[in-house]
């Protein structure tokens, strides 16, 4: 199970994919290691991703916790979300570092 703090953090990450919250998401995120820098999202990529979500799916209307996968030093929280312009459920996975409570990974699939 995840703590209330981890649940709130992961849900907030999903909600902040509005195209206006890059700086806040950076504050919530763990710094990337040098060898992982290829996976670091830029502000341009963040805005582009948010625009795609909004264009194809509409506005976020519902977020529901599914489960949590425990990993060495972190947890991967799994969520399903609904959007105003689609009947499809959208999968979100948000990884949280166990020691720092910072976001390590974000994956969205629709």
Backbone as CSV, one residue per row, in Angstrom:
resi,resn,N_x,N_y,N_z,CA_x,CA_y,CA_z,C_x,C_y,C_z
1,UNK,0.835,-1.183,0.000,0.000,0.000,0.000,0.880,1.246,0.000
2,UNK,0.349,2.353,-0.443,1.112,3.597,-0.473,0.612,4.542,0.615
3,UNK,1.487,5.429,1.028,1.118,6.403,2.052,0.223,7.482,1.440
4,UNK,-0.457,8.211,2.305,-1.296,9.313,1.834,-0.464,10.353,1.087
5,UNK,0.766,10.601,1.561,1.642,11.571,0.914,2.008,11.115,-0.499
6,UNK,2.349,9.834,-0.660,2.691,9.306,-1.987,1.476,9.327,-2.913
7,UNK,0.328,8.999,-2.369,-0.912,9.016,-3.155,-1.205,10.438,-3.647
8,UNK,-1.096,11.408,-2.732,-1.361,12.804,-3.080,-0.360,13.307,-4.121
9,UNK,0.909,12.974,-3.942,1.959,13.396,-4.872,1.708,12.842,-6.268
10,UNK,1.458,11.548,-6.367,1.248,10.913,-7.671,0.003,11.468,-8.366
11,UNK,-1.064,11.652,-7.618,-2.292,12.200,-8.199,-2.059,13.629,-8.685
12,UNK,-1.306,14.400,-7.915,-1.008,15.773,-8.305,-0.195,15.817,-9.602
13,UNK,0.721,14.875,-9.778,1.513,14.814,-11.014,0.588,14.660,-12.221
14,UNK,-0.394,13.793,-12.108,-1.348,13.592,-13.205,-2.128,14.878,-13.458
15,UNK,-2.623,15.487,-12.394,-3.422,16.707,-12.521,-2.618,17.874,-13.091
16,UNK,-1.315,17.899,-12.856,-0.475,19.008,-13.323,-0.039,18.867,-14.780
17,UNK,-0.496,17.851,-15.462,-0.208,17.737,-16.893,-1.244,18.560,-17.665
18,UNK,-1.192,19.875,-17.396,-2.110,20.837,-17.992,-1.410,21.799,-18.947
19,UNK,-0.095,21.627,-19.107,0.677,22.493,-19.988,1.146,23.780,-19.342
20,UNK,0.813,23.983,-18.058,1.142,25.235,-17.376,1.984,25.027,-16.126
21,UNK,2.388,23.816,-15.832,2.956,23.513,-14.518,4.331,22.860,-14.576
22,UNK,5.104,23.134,-15.612,6.409,22.486,-15.759,7.331,22.775,-14.576
23,UNK,7.414,24.029,-14.146,8.313,24.390,-13.038,7.929,23.659,-11.756
24,UNK,6.647,23.568,-11.469,6.197,22.860,-10.269,6.514,21.373,-10.361
25,UNK,6.302,20.783,-11.525,6.630,19.371,-11.705,8.128,19.123,-11.548
26,UNK,8.957,20.058,-11.997,10.401,19.922,-11.805,10.754,19.915,-10.322
27,UNK,10.105,20.778,-9.539,10.350,20.827,-8.095,9.976,19.513,-7.419
28,UNK,8.947,18.855,-7.924,8.451,17.616,-7.334,9.263,16.397,-7.771
29,UNK,10.122,16.578,-8.757,10.830,15.449,-9.367,12.244,15.291,-8.832
30,UNK,12.673,14.035,-8.768,14.053,13.726,-8.396,14.960,14.144,-9.540
31,UNK,16.147,14.670,-9.232,17.070,15.016,-10.319,17.490,13.766,-11.080
32,UNK,17.643,13.909,-12.387,18.065,12.777,-13.218,19.547,12.523,-13.031
33,UNK,19.909,11.259,-13.026,21.320,10.899,-13.012,21.891,11.164,-14.395
34,UNK,23.176,11.453,-14.457,23.816,11.785,-15.742,23.557,10.698,-16.791
35,UNK,23.649,9.420,-16.398,23.466,8.333,-17.367,22.008,8.163,-17.786
36,UNK,21.090,8.812,-17.066,19.671,8.728,-17.404,19.174,9.999,-18.084
37,UNK,20.060,10.914,-18.414,19.647,12.226,-18.905,18.862,12.162,-20.215
38,UNK,19.009,11.106,-20.999,18.237,10.979,-22.235,16.743,10.872,-21.959
39,UNK,16.363,10.397,-20.775,14.961,10.248,-20.426,14.364,11.470,-19.751
40,UNK,15.161,12.521,-19.555,14.680,13.728,-18.897,13.793,14.513,-19.852
41,UNK,12.622,14.889,-19.391,11.690,15.616,-20.243,12.019,17.108,-20.218
42,UNK,11.943,17.720,-21.370,12.164,19.160,-21.492,10.823,19.882,-21.366
43,UNK,10.876,21.182,-21.172,9.635,21.947,-21.091,8.859,21.848,-22.402
44,UNK,9.573,21.880,-23.523,8.915,21.753,-24.833,8.194,20.403,-24.955
45,UNK,8.858,19.327,-24.549,8.246,17.993,-24.622,7.050,17.894,-23.679
46,UNK,7.162,18.499,-22.489,6.049,18.510,-21.530,4.836,19.213,-22.136
47,UNK,5.045,20.405,-22.685,3.937,21.162,-23.271,3.329,20.401,-24.443
48,UNK,4.156,19.816,-25.276,3.673,19.032,-26.414,2.831,17.847,-25.957
49,UNK,3.296,17.149,-24.937,2.556,16.007,-24.394,1.211,16.457,-23.824
50,UNK,1.218,17.545,-23.079,-0.023,18.063,-22.495,-1.013,18.484,-23.580
51,UNK,-0.506,19.125,-24.631,-1.371,19.534,-25.739,-1.977,18.325,-26.440
52,UNK,-1.200,17.264,-26.600,-1.720,16.036,-27.218,-2.819,15.424,-26.367
53,UNK,-2.582,15.357,-25.066,-3.588,14.801,-24.155,-4.869,15.614,-24.246
54,UNK,-4.751,16.943,-24.137,-5.936,17.795,-24.151,-6.656,17.732,-25.498
55,UNK,-5.907,17.735,-26.595,-6.515,17.696,-27.928,-7.259,16.379,-28.169
56,UNK,-6.648,15.267,-27.788,-7.234,13.955,-28.061,-8.248,13.509,-27.015
57,UNK,-8.061,13.935,-25.759,-8.872,13.396,-24.671,-9.742,14.425,-23.961
58,UNK,-9.397,15.687,-24.060,-10.137,16.728,-23.353,-9.538,17.006,-21.980
59,UNK,-10.378,17.486,-21.085,-9.951,17.844,-19.730,-10.044,16.630,-18.805
60,UNK,-9.136,16.569,-17.865,-9.151,15.503,-16.859,-10.426,15.609,-16.031
61,UNK,-11.145,14.495,-15.893,-12.389,14.523,-15.121,-12.386,13.577,-13.928
62,UNK,-11.522,12.549,-13.952,-11.525,11.565,-12.859,-10.181,10.850,-12.810
63,UNK,-9.688,10.623,-11.595,-8.447,9.876,-11.389,-8.705,8.841,-10.307
64,UNK,-8.341,7.582,-10.596,-8.576,6.498,-9.634,-7.313,5.656,-9.458
65,UNK,-6.932,5.434,-8.214,-5.782,4.597,-7.885,-6.101,3.142,-8.215
66,UNK,-5.162,2.449,-8.861,-5.332,1.030,-9.190,-4.539,0.161,-8.228
67,UNK,-3.217,0.369,-8.181,-2.353,-0.477,-7.357,-0.969,0.161,-7.287
68,UNK,-0.076,-0.525,-6.596,1.292,-0.049,-6.437,2.248,-1.222,-6.596
69,UNK,3.276,-1.032,-7.391,4.318,-2.039,-7.555,5.537,-1.590,-6.763
70,UNK,5.996,-2.429,-5.871,7.166,-2.090,-5.053,8.427,-2.431,-5.829
71,UNK,9.364,-1.510,-5.809,10.656,-1.700,-6.450,11.734,-1.336,-5.434
72,UNK,12.950,-1.729,-5.689,14.050,-1.399,-4.781,14.196,0.119,-4.703
73,UNK,13.881,0.689,-3.568,14.050,2.117,-3.351,12.955,3.011,-3.876
74,UNK,11.909,2.427,-4.456,10.821,3.258,-4.976,9.543,2.437,-5.106
75,UNK,8.482,3.146,-5.425,7.202,2.504,-5.693,6.653,3.068,-6.998
76,UNK,6.046,2.210,-7.777,5.412,2.631,-9.016,3.907,2.590,-8.784
77,UNK,3.295,3.770,-8.695,1.860,3.835,-8.457,1.134,3.781,-9.793
78,UNK,0.059,3.015,-9.851,-0.694,2.795,-11.090,-2.075,3.428,-10.957
79,UNK,-2.491,4.144,-11.981,-3.728,4.920,-11.948,-4.498,4.759,-13.253
80,UNK,-5.819,4.955,-13.174,-6.600,5.105,-14.396,-7.308,6.456,-14.308
81,UNK,-7.404,7.093,-15.445,-7.996,8.427,-15.502,-9.033,8.477,-16.614
82,UNK,-9.988,9.371,-16.437,-11.004,9.631,-17.459,-10.886,11.098,-17.863
83,UNK,-11.197,11.352,-19.135,-11.131,12.701,-19.678,-12.462,13.047,-20.333
84,UNK,-12.729,14.340,-20.445,-14.040,14.823,-20.881,-14.417,14.461,-22.316
85,UNK,-13.462,14.283,-23.205,-13.776,14.058,-24.618,-13.557,12.617,-25.074
86,UNK,-13.436,11.687,-24.127,-13.182,10.296,-24.498,-13.862,9.344,-23.522
87,UNK,-14.323,8.236,-24.043,-14.878,7.183,-23.195,-13.788,6.236,-22.696
88,UNK,-12.612,6.313,-23.310,-11.510,5.422,-22.949,-10.931,5.771,-21.585
89,UNK,-10.468,4.746,-20.877,-9.707,4.961,-19.653,-8.240,5.112,-20.047
90,UNK,-7.547,5.988,-19.359,-6.149,6.294,-19.644,-5.297,5.762,-18.504
91,UNK,-4.212,5.067,-18.851,-3.309,4.493,-17.850,-2.192,5.476,-17.524
92,UNK,-1.978,5.685,-16.238,-0.859,6.492,-15.742,-0.060,5.652,-14.758
93,UNK,1.253,5.759,-14.816,2.148,5.157,-13.819,3.077,6.264,-13.342
94,UNK,3.147,6.438,-12.026,3.995,7.477,-11.443,4.906,6.813,-10.423
95,UNK,6.208,6.862,-10.670,7.192,6.286,-9.760,7.633,7.309,-8.736
96,UNK,7.668,6.890,-7.461,8.036,7.782,-6.362,9.214,7.182,-5.605
97,UNK,10.271,7.975,-5.410,11.436,7.543,-4.641,11.038,7.386,-3.176
98,UNK,11.349,6.237,-2.585,10.935,5.942,-1.213,11.623,6.834,-0.186
99,UNK,12.865,7.209,-0.427,13.616,8.004,0.549,13.296,9.496,0.470
100,UNK,13.194,10.023,-0.742,13.026,11.472,-0.912,11.583,11.895,-1.169
101,UNK,10.732,10.941,-1.519,9.344,11.220,-1.913,9.292,12.180,-3.097
102,UNK,10.239,12.004,-4.005,10.270,12.775,-5.247,9.866,11.859,-6.397
103,UNK,9.305,12.444,-7.436,8.862,11.689,-8.603,10.079,11.236,-9.410
104,UNK,10.113,9.930,-9.724,11.213,9.351,-10.505,10.809,9.058,-11.945
105,UNK,9.585,8.618,-12.133,9.121,8.168,-13.446,7.682,8.615,-13.666
106,UNK,7.352,8.917,-14.911,5.966,9.182,-15.290,5.735,8.531,-16.646
107,UNK,4.674,7.753,-16.730,4.295,7.098,-17.975,2.794,7.270,-18.157
108,UNK,2.391,7.652,-19.349,0.966,7.750,-19.656,0.721,7.017,-20.968
109,UNK,-0.384,6.277,-21.032,-0.718,5.532,-22.239,-2.206,5.637,-22.488
110,UNK,-2.555,6.055,-23.712,-3.964,6.115,-24.102,-4.145,5.624,-25.498
